[in-house]
């Protein structure tokens, strides 16, 4: 590895590698970049729907029992190993030296949470050694090894996390994430046809967007922010795509206060609401409601509580629609919480505006609510942070809501 040359980590997702032809196309792109004098580490996901197919096979073979988390991780980690090996073969077939490494060989150590392990440390010695030999290094994403030498996976979509973690460990100049879209858009272009690609965004805004459902793994953005790893999100298929740069605006010498106030409209479908009517208004009641859900691995999002004058209160919160039945079951047998009625509603969605320009500036909520009202969209619930305002709306009104807000803040003019 020559540190006078640029060092780049490139990550390619499953849709970029779904077929033999697509995999060969990615290998050609990697080699073209290498021929430009760049040292490269490539991080790959499993090809196409391989992970889902392996999980389906495991579930069928396990009968009435749930598959062992340890064996499941050992199984599904093989999808990335296949991709990495084939990528190494394809690159060598194009005349460049390459070597594929598993997560273990790349030095990735994790905790023992099978299925959603967290990275504890990375020893980049092997990766750096192979780069010194002039090789393109291909790393299997999504996986690591515990201190007990068990294979773990990092959670769905976590090959992005692998790429960022490796970038941080080897001090890469850039981490490029290649996907099936041209970059991060001002809104979902399927809902808002005139949505535009955002050219440049800060870590804070991107993390907020990712947590709301934008096309990035939130853990990867969080790690990039902590380690100041500059990122580029761009398309595998459109070579003309400029992509979206993610880093600190301050590092670019840019005055944050002259950036766009609102960066994007973020949407998420399949949201459900749970309401507990007539619960006792006492210290600890919220913890009593939420703790069993957390123990079951269920994330709760928007929470609204209304206190009445008779000492009772109503609490509403949202969850992913796929968890609604489980939430109702857990809550109905929770002996620590008494209530008069448990209400549920599905068919909802989230629409949010995100932008650091909202900090300490009035008027954005009013403009958002007015735009929704003018579009005939009713607001079911509201939650905010310093750089985000989220409204829960009917799912069949989501497109109208996104278009109205996108137009109100003139995001098509980025």
N, C-alpha and C positions, 0 to 999 in steps of 0.2 A: 504493500500500500504506500502510495506516495502522497504525503500530506500537502504537497503543493497542488494536488488535484482535488477536485470537489468529491466529497463522500456523501452518497445519497442512499437512503433506504426507500425501496419501492414496495408497496403492498398491492396485491391483486386479489380481488374477491372471487367468490365462486362463480358469479355470472360471467366474469372475464375469462374463466378457465373451463367453461361447461362442456366444451367439445375438444376433440383433437385439433381442429383447425384454429379454434380460439386460443388454445394453449400455445400452438406454434406462433400465432400472431403476437402473443405476449412475449415469447422468447425473442422474436425478431426485434420488438421494441426495446427490450432490455439490451440486446447486443448493439443496436444502433446507439443507445446512450453510452455504452461502454466504449464504442469507437470514437465518441466525442471526448474521450480522456477522463471519464468519470469512474471512480471506484464505486461498486454497487453491491448492496445487500438486498436480496429480493425476499419478501415475506409473502407466503401464499396461503389461501384458504383451500378447503376441499372443493373438488370439481362439482359444479352444478348443485344438485340436490342430494349429494352423497351422504351428508350428515343425517338428513331426514330419513333416507332409505335405511341407513344403519340403525337408527333409533327404532324404526318400524320393525325391523328384523328382531332386534333385542326384545321389544315388547311382545311380539308373537311367540318367541321362544320361551319367555319367562312364565307363560301360563297365567295363573291367577295371582302370582306374586309380582311385585315391582322389581324390575331389573336392579341388580346390585349397582350402586353408584360407582364403586371402584371399577367393576368390570365394564360398565357403560363408558366411563372415561377412557379406559384402555382401548375399547372398541372404536369409539368415534374419533379418537385422535389419529387413527390410521388413515382417515380421509386426507388429512393435510400431508401425511408422510408420502402418500401416493402422488399428490400434486407436486410436492417438492422434488421427489425423485424424477418424475417425468419432466419437470422444468429443467432440472440439471442435465438430463439426457438431451432435451431439445436444444439447450444452449450449446452444449458440446457438439451437437450435430451441425451447428452453424459456425463452428470453428473457434469458439471461445472456451477457455478452461473454466469449469464450474464444479462446485461441490454442494450437495444437499446435506442439511443438518436437521435433526429432530430438535424439539424444544430442549430436551436434555442435553444434546450435544452442543447446543448454542448457549448452555449455561444458565437456563431459566429455572429458578427455584421458586416454589410456591408454598402456600399453606396447604392444609389437608381438606379443604372444602371442595369435594368432588362436584363437578358440574358448574361451579362458579368460583374457582380458586382465585386467590389474589397473589400477585407476584411479590415475593419476599426479597429477592435479589437476582442480579444477573452477573455472571462472570463472563465477560466478553472475550476471554483470552483466545478461545478456539476461533471465533469469528475473525478477530484481528490477525491471528496467525495465518488464516487462509487468505485474507485480503493482502497480507504482505507477500504471499506467494503469487499474487497477480490474478487470483481467481474471483469469479463472481460467486458470491455465497448465497445459497437459497435456503431459507429457514422455514420450517413448517410452523405456521401460526397456530394460535388458539390453545397451546399446550405448554406444560412444564412438568417438573418433577418435584415431589416432596422430599423432605429430608430422609424419609423412610424409603426412598427410591420407588414410589408409586407414581404412575402417570396421572396427571390431572388435566382437565380442560378449564379454560378461563371464562366460559359463558358464551352464549350465542353472540356472534358479531365481534368477538374479541381478537380476531386476527389484527384488527386495527391497533389494539392495545399492544400486541406483540411487537408490531412495527415501531410504535412510538417508544416502547421500552428499550428495544435494541438501539434505536436512534440515540436515546439519552445515554445508554451505556458506552457507545463508541464515539460519542460526540459528533454525530453526523451533521452535515451542513443543512440537510433538508430531509423531511419525511414526506414522500409522495404517496397519496392514497388514490388508487385507480378504481373507478366504479363504473356503473352503467349510466351515469348522468354526467352532465358537463361541469358540475360544481354544486355549490350551495345556492339555492334560489331564494329570491325574496318571498316566495310562496310556493306551494305545491303547484307545478304547472298543469297538473291534471285538473285542478280546481280553478286556477287563475291562468288562463292561456298566455297573458302578457307578462307573466312573471319573468324576471331577469336573473342572471347569475350575478351573485355578489362577488366583486373582485377581491375584496380585502375585508377581513373581520377579525376582531380581537378574541382572545381566549374566553373572556368572561361571557360575551354574547353568544359565542358558539357553544359553550357549555350549557348555557340556559336553553338554547335551541335544541341541543341534543337531548337534554333531559325531558323536553316536551315532545320528543318524537321525531326530530329532524334526522336526516340520514347519516348519523355518525354515532359511534359508541361513546357514551358520556365518560366512561372511565379513561378512554384514550385521550380525550380533550383535557380532562383533569390532569393526567400525567404530563401531557405536553405543556400545560401551563406551569406546573410545578418545576419542570426541568427546562423550560424555555426552549422547547423543540419546535422550530418553525415547520409548518405543514402546508401542503398543497393538495387540495381535493380536486380531482379532474377526471376526465373520461378515458376509459380504455379504447373506446370505439371511435371517438371523434378526435382526430389528431389536431384539429384546428381549435379545440376548446382551450381557453385560457385558464379555466379553473378558478378556484377560490383559495387565496392565501390566508392562513391563520397564524397570527403571531401577535406580539405586543406592538400596538401602534407607536408606543413611546420609543421602541427600538428603531422605528423608521423616521424619528424626528417629526412626527405628525401631531398637531394640536388636537387632542381628543374632542375639544369643544366645538370644532368646526366639522366634525363628522356628522353623517345623517343621524337625526334624532331617533328614528325608527329604522331598524335594519331589516326586519322581516316579519311576515305573518306565518306563524307555525300552527299546524292543525293536526289533530289526532282523532281518529274514529274509534268506535266501539268502547265508549265510556258508559259506565253504569253508576247510578246514585243509590246510596243506602241511607235511610232516615230512621232514627230511633226517636219516637215521640214519647214524651212524659217520663224522661229519666230524671233521677234525683240530681239536684244541683249541689254537689259537694266536692271537696278536694279529692283528687284521685280518680274521678269517674272517667275522664278521658283516657287515662292510662289503662284503666280496667277494660275499656272497649278496645283499645288499639293493641295492647300487648298480645292477646291470643292471635290476632291477625298477623302481627310481626313474626310471632313464633312459627306461623304457618307459611312464612315467606311471601306474604301478600303485601304489596305496596299500596298505601293509601295516599291520595293526592289532595284534592281540594277539600277543606274541612270548614264547615260553617256551624256555629252554635248560637242558638237564640235562647235567652233566659226569660222566663215568664215571672209574674209576680207571685205565683203560688208555690214557689220553691222547686218547681219542675222545669226542665229544659228540653229542647229538641236539638238533636245533633245530626247533621247530614255530612256525608263524605262520599268521594268518588273512588272507584276502582276500575281496573280493566274489566270489560264486560265478561271475559272468560272466567273471572274469579267470582262473579256475582253469586252463583249458587253456593259456592264454598263459603263465602262471607256470611250469607244468610244462615247456613248450617252452624257455623262456629258461633255466631252472635246469639242464635236462638237457644243454645245450651250453655251460655256464659252465665254462671250463677252469681257472679260478682256484679252484674248489671241488671237492674230491673227497669222495665219500660212498659208503656201501655200499648204500644203498637210498633211493629217493624214494617217499614215501607220500602219497596225497591222499585227502581225504574231503569230500564235499559234503553237503547236507541239514542244515546246522547253522544256528544262530541265536544272537543276542546278547540277553541280558537284563541290564539295568543298573539300579542305584539311584543317584540323584543327590541331593546335598544338602550345603550348606555346614555343616550341623550335625554332619557326620561328622568334621570337622577336629578333631584332638586328642581325640577321644572314642572310647572302646573299645566293642566289642560289636556293631557294626552288621554286620560280616562274619559273625559267628557266627549272628546272627538270620536273615540272608539265607540262609545255607547250611542252617540248620535248617529253614526254611520250604520250601526246595526238596527237602530230604530227606523231609520229611513228605508232600510232594506226589508223591513217587516220581520226582523229576526228577534225573537224573545230571548232574554237572558235568564237562565235558570239559576246559576251560581256565579260568583266572582271571587277571584283571589289575585293577589298582587305580590311582587317583590320590588326591589329598587329599580330593576331594569326589565320588568315583565308585568303585563296585565293579562290575565286569563279569564275567559268567559266560557261557561258551559252552555251549550245550545243544543237544539234538536239536530240529530245527525242529518236529517234530510234537508236542513237549512245550512249545512256547513259550507257548501260552495257559494251560496249567496252571501254568507257572512264573510268569507275570505275575500271575495271580490270587492265587497263594499269597503272593507278595512284597507285593503291594498290600494284601492283608488283614493280613499280619504287621505292617506299619507304619501300619495304620489310615488309609490315604490317602483313603478314601471319606468321611472326616469333615472334609475341608478347609473 
